[in-house]
Amino acid sequence: RFLSAWAPDCGVFVESELWPALLHTCSTHGVPLALVSARLSARSFSLWSRPGLSAVAGALLSYFELVIPQCAEQSQRFARLGVRVAPGCVANLKWCDPGQAAPPAKLQAAFAQSVVQGRAAWVALSTHDGEDVLLA
């Protein structure tokens, strides 16, 4: 309903947000798609490269008319899956805000020592109302 009501000129996906049903629906509505700051972790690339799955990955990624990877390594991964990538790269968009500097190394080390203390840790970002209670 959204695509019919809004009739977007294009769709832009960031990093590795690959929602097959949404990609297919956009395609059937004639919405051209781009994947920017594209990335595949080494693990994901290894999985998608398996016989049989590489064809699925290629079909899924073929919905994108434009794929701009984060770096040369990512470009090679996408190309090895048969994706035609745009020349050049864009950085990881999470780190592109000039006002958002990475924490100083001393602070990172103090956090790692006092909070993480060598244990595995995870962070939930961009949660919806009520989800943080489920994670506590």
Contacts in CASP RR format, 6 or more apart in sequence:
PFRMAT RR
TARGET T0000
AUTHOR 0000-0000-0000
METHOD contacts of the structure
MODEL  1
RFLSAWAPDCGVFVESELWPALLHTCSTHGVPLALVSARLSARSFSLWSR
PGLSAVAGALLSYFELVIPQCAEQSQRFARLGVRVAPGCVANLKWCDPGQ
AAPPAKLQAAFAQSVVQGRAAWVALSTHDGEDVLLA
3 25 0 8 1.000
3 26 0 8 1.000
3 29 0 8 1.000
3 31 0 8 1.000
4 29 0 8 1.000
7 29 0 8 1.000
8 31 0 8 1.000
9 31 0 8 1.000
9 32 0 8 1.000
10 31 0 8 1.000
10 32 0 8 1.000
10 33 0 8 1.000
10 34 0 8 1.000
11 26 0 8 1.000
11 31 0 8 1.000
11 32 0 8 1.000
11 33 0 8 1.000
11 34 0 8 1.000
12 33 0 8 1.000
12 34 0 8 1.000
12 36 0 8 1.000
13 33 0 8 1.000
13 34 0 8 1.000
13 35 0 8 1.000
13 36 0 8 1.000
13 64 0 8 1.000
14 35 0 8 1.000
14 36 0 8 1.000
14 37 0 8 1.000
14 93 0 8 1.000
15 37 0 8 1.000
15 38 0 8 1.000
15 39 0 8 1.000
15 70 0 8 1.000
15 93 0 8 1.000
16 38 0 8 1.000
16 39 0 8 1.000
16 40 0 8 1.000
16 41 0 8 1.000
16 44 0 8 1.000
18 60 0 8 1.000
18 61 0 8 1.000
20 60 0 8 1.000
23 33 0 8 1.000
23 60 0 8 1.000
23 63 0 8 1.000
23 64 0 8 1.000
24 63 0 8 1.000
26 33 0 8 1.000
26 63 0 8 1.000
27 33 0 8 1.000
27 63 0 8 1.000
32 65 0 8 1.000
32 66 0 8 1.000
33 63 0 8 1.000
33 64 0 8 1.000
33 65 0 8 1.000
33 66 0 8 1.000
34 64 0 8 1.000
34 65 0 8 1.000
34 66 0 8 1.000
34 67 0 8 1.000
34 68 0 8 1.000
35 61 0 8 1.000
35 64 0 8 1.000
35 66 0 8 1.000
35 67 0 8 1.000
35 68 0 8 1.000
36 66 0 8 1.000
36 68 0 8 1.000
36 90 0 8 1.000
36 93 0 8 1.000
37 68 0 8 1.000
37 69 0 8 1.000
37 70 0 8 1.000
37 90 0 8 1.000
37 91 0 8 1.000
37 92 0 8 1.000
37 93 0 8 1.000
38 67 0 8 1.000
38 68 0 8 1.000
38 69 0 8 1.000
38 70 0 8 1.000
38 74 0 8 1.000
38 78 0 8 1.000
38 85 0 8 1.000
39 69 0 8 1.000
39 70 0 8 1.000
39 74 0 8 1.000
39 92 0 8 1.000
40 48 0 8 1.000
40 74 0 8 1.000
40 77 0 8 1.000
40 78 0 8 1.000
40 81 0 8 1.000
45 77 0 8 1.000
45 80 0 8 1.000
45 81 0 8 1.000
47 53 0 8 1.000
48 54 0 8 1.000
48 56 0 8 1.000
48 57 0 8 1.000
48 81 0 8 1.000
49 57 0 8 1.000
49 80 0 8 1.000
49 81 0 8 1.000
54 81 0 8 1.000
57 81 0 8 1.000
58 81 0 8 1.000
58 82 0 8 1.000
58 83 0 8 1.000
61 67 0 8 1.000
61 78 0 8 1.000
61 81 0 8 1.000
61 82 0 8 1.000
61 83 0 8 1.000
62 83 0 8 1.000
64 83 0 8 1.000
66 86 0 8 1.000
67 78 0 8 1.000
67 83 0 8 1.000
67 84 0 8 1.000
67 85 0 8 1.000
67 86 0 8 1.000
68 85 0 8 1.000
68 86 0 8 1.000
68 88 0 8 1.000
68 89 0 8 1.000
68 90 0 8 1.000
69 75 0 8 1.000
69 77 0 8 1.000
69 78 0 8 1.000
69 85 0 8 1.000
69 88 0 8 1.000
69 89 0 8 1.000
69 90 0 8 1.000
70 89 0 8 1.000
70 90 0 8 1.000
70 91 0 8 1.000
70 92 0 8 1.000
71 89 0 8 1.000
71 91 0 8 1.000
72 89 0 8 1.000
74 89 0 8 1.000
75 85 0 8 1.000
75 88 0 8 1.000
75 89 0 8 1.000
78 85 0 8 1.000
79 85 0 8 1.000
95 102 0 8 1.000
102 108 0 8 1.000
103 111 0 8 1.000
112 118 0 8 1.000
115 121 0 8 1.000
124 131 0 8 1.000
124 132 0 8 1.000
124 135 0 8 1.000
127 135 0 8 1.000
END
